[in-house]
Amino acid sequence: MASGSAWRSAARQLPLRLTVGAFFLDSGLSKRHADQATAERLQQFATATYPFLGKLDARRFTRQLSTEEIAVAAALLLPVVPAAVAGTALTAFSCGTLGLYLRTPGMRREGSLRPTEPGTVLAKDVWLLGIGIALIAEGVTRHRGPAASTLGPWRGMLRR
């Protein structure tokens, strides 16, 4: 039987993992059978920031994006996947979408990190980045005990 600490950790993660996992699952499944026009739009948008994606066929790109979103969803929704692993998958994916936000013209207001109206769709992924980092931190600190998680890297300094 799992310890009380493990149950508390799982309870803290549940709202994050369920809501974000359901969102990713829906997004991935909706792209799974995208028509040619939708696939080309998605690829064209991504290729403007990440030119190497232009080498893929538009439908293959969209199917691969769908698969990646479904994989992130599975990592989040399956309780057997450790928090640090699920958080790493979510963080990596959100870094890619935030890269689109930061590097695509018209997504941010001139000279600012504040989004334009079209940029809000990608700017919101900063929340996904925060959730991913929180899951990583939860997974890492859960295995190190209370002193290590509270004091972190300063613990060694305090012993001197």
C-alpha positions as CSV (number, residue, x, y, z in Angstrom):
1,M,0.0,0.0,0.0
2,A,1.3,3.5,-0.8
3,S,2.4,5.8,1.9
4,G,0.4,8.8,3.1
5,S,3.0,11.0,1.4
6,A,2.5,9.3,-1.9
7,W,-1.3,9.7,-1.7
8,R,-0.9,13.4,-0.9
9,S,1.4,13.8,-3.8
10,A,-1.0,12.1,-6.2
11,A,-3.9,14.2,-4.9
12,R,-1.9,17.4,-5.6
13,Q,-1.1,16.2,-9.1
14,L,-4.6,15.0,-10.0
15,P,-6.2,18.3,-11.0
16,L,-3.2,19.3,-13.1
17,R,-2.7,16.0,-14.8
18,L,-6.4,15.4,-15.5
19,T,-7.2,18.8,-17.0
20,V,-4.1,19.2,-19.1
21,G,-4.1,15.5,-20.1
22,A,-7.7,15.8,-21.3
23,F,-6.9,18.9,-23.2
24,F,-4.0,17.3,-25.0
25,L,-5.9,14.1,-25.7
26,D,-8.7,16.1,-27.3
27,S,-6.3,18.2,-29.3
28,G,-4.3,15.2,-30.5
29,L,-7.4,13.3,-31.5
30,S,-8.9,16.2,-33.3
31,K,-5.8,16.5,-35.5
32,R,-5.6,12.7,-36.1
33,H,-7.7,12.8,-39.3
34,A,-7.2,16.4,-40.4
35,D,-8.1,17.2,-44.0
36,Q,-5.4,18.4,-46.4
37,A,-6.1,22.1,-46.0
38,T,-5.9,21.9,-42.2
39,A,-2.7,19.9,-42.3
40,E,-1.1,22.4,-44.7
41,R,-2.2,25.4,-42.5
42,L,-0.7,23.8,-39.4
43,Q,2.5,22.9,-41.1
44,Q,2.9,26.3,-42.8
45,F,2.5,28.0,-39.4
46,A,5.1,25.8,-37.7
47,T,7.5,25.9,-40.6
48,A,7.7,29.7,-40.4
49,T,9.4,29.3,-37.1
50,Y,10.9,25.8,-37.5
51,P,11.9,25.6,-41.2
52,F,13.1,22.0,-40.9
53,L,9.5,20.9,-40.6
54,G,8.9,22.0,-44.2
55,K,10.7,18.8,-45.3
56,L,7.8,16.7,-44.1
57,D,4.6,16.0,-46.0
58,A,1.8,18.2,-44.4
59,R,-0.4,15.2,-43.5
60,R,2.6,13.3,-42.1
61,F,3.5,16.4,-40.0
62,T,0.0,16.7,-38.7
63,R,-0.3,13.0,-37.9
64,Q,3.1,13.2,-36.1
65,L,1.9,16.3,-34.1
66,S,-1.3,14.4,-33.2
67,T,0.8,11.4,-32.0
68,E,3.0,13.6,-29.9
69,E,0.0,15.3,-28.3
70,I,-1.6,11.9,-27.6
71,A,1.6,10.7,-26.0
72,V,1.8,13.7,-23.7
73,A,-1.8,13.1,-22.8
74,A,-1.1,9.5,-22.0
75,A,1.9,10.5,-19.8
76,L,-0.3,12.9,-17.9
77,L,-3.4,10.7,-17.6
78,L,-1.8,7.4,-16.7
79,P,-1.0,7.3,-13.0
80,V,1.8,4.8,-13.4
81,V,3.8,7.4,-15.3
82,P,6.0,9.3,-12.7
83,A,5.3,13.0,-12.3
84,A,8.8,14.0,-13.4
85,V,8.4,12.0,-16.6
86,A,5.0,13.5,-17.4
87,G,6.2,16.9,-16.5
88,T,9.2,16.6,-18.7
89,A,7.0,15.6,-21.7
90,L,4.7,18.6,-21.0
91,T,7.6,21.0,-20.5
92,A,9.3,19.9,-23.8
93,F,6.0,20.3,-25.8
94,S,5.2,23.7,-24.3
95,C,8.7,25.0,-25.0
96,G,8.1,24.2,-28.6
97,T,4.8,26.1,-28.7
98,L,6.3,29.0,-26.7
99,G,9.1,29.1,-29.3
100,L,6.4,29.6,-31.9
101,Y,5.0,32.4,-29.8
102,L,8.3,34.2,-29.3
103,R,9.6,33.8,-32.9
104,T,6.6,34.2,-35.1
105,P,5.9,37.8,-36.2
106,G,2.6,39.2,-35.1
107,M,2.3,37.1,-32.0
108,R,3.7,39.7,-29.6
109,R,3.3,43.5,-29.2
110,E,6.2,45.4,-30.6
111,G,9.1,45.4,-28.2
112,S,7.2,43.4,-25.5
113,L,6.4,39.9,-24.4
114,R,2.7,40.8,-24.1
115,P,0.6,39.0,-26.7
116,T,-1.4,40.4,-29.5
117,E,-4.9,39.1,-29.9
118,P,-3.7,36.3,-32.3
119,G,-0.7,35.6,-30.0
120,T,-2.9,34.8,-27.0
121,V,-3.6,31.3,-28.4
122,L,0.1,30.5,-28.0
123,A,1.0,32.7,-25.1
124,K,-1.3,30.7,-22.8
125,D,1.1,27.8,-23.2
126,V,3.2,29.5,-20.5
127,W,0.7,27.9,-18.1
128,L,1.5,24.5,-19.5
129,L,5.2,25.2,-19.0
130,G,4.5,26.1,-15.4
131,I,2.5,23.0,-14.9
132,G,5.2,20.9,-16.5
133,I,7.9,22.4,-14.2
134,A,5.6,21.9,-11.2
135,L,5.2,18.2,-12.0
136,I,9.0,17.8,-12.5
137,A,9.6,19.5,-9.1
138,E,7.0,17.3,-7.5
139,G,8.4,14.1,-8.9
140,V,12.0,15.0,-8.0
141,T,11.4,16.3,-4.5
142,R,9.0,13.4,-3.6
143,H,11.9,11.0,-3.8
144,R,14.4,13.0,-1.8
145,G,12.7,13.5,1.5
146,P,11.4,16.6,3.3
147,A,14.8,18.2,4.1
148,A,16.1,17.9,0.6
149,S,12.9,19.2,-0.9
150,T,12.7,22.2,1.4
151,L,16.3,23.2,1.4
152,G,17.3,22.0,-2.1
153,P,20.8,23.1,-3.3
154,W,21.4,25.2,-0.2
155,R,21.5,22.2,2.1
156,G,25.3,21.7,1.5
157,M,26.0,25.3,2.2
158,L,24.2,25.3,5.5
159,R,26.4,22.4,6.8
160,R,29.6,24.4,6.4
